[in-house]
Amino acid sequence: MKNREEAIDYCLSFKDAYVDYPFRDKNWTLMRHAKNRKVFAWIFEKNDHIWINVKCEPGFLDFWRHKYTSVVPAFHLNKDHWNSIILDGTVPDEDIYDMIKQSYMLTKTK
């Protein structure tokens, strides 16, 4: 995954997901659940890279942060629940997909 469009397209592959631009700053793309409006991915550009904030289970926060230097405590969100994935080519697509899917599942209506 290399750019914002690929990230958005993958997020839209989940049931009842939609794109939202709720801020005046159009740099922020939010991916939400239609039923509860909860955000499962925050997509934005920072330092010449696309970043994706995803929610993680507590045990996985540090796992991903230790596995990849491009997975860091979330920019602009609660660092005890969210990670940022920096799309710099060092995190394999499969792991990016897993993190986004986990975020989708954690924010889905139960």
Beta strands, then each sheet from edge to edge (+ up, - down):
strand 1: 17-20
strand 2: 29-33
strand 3: 39-46
strand 4: 49-55
strand 5: 71-73
strand 6: 82-86
sheet 1: 1+ 2- 3+ 4- 6+ 5-
end
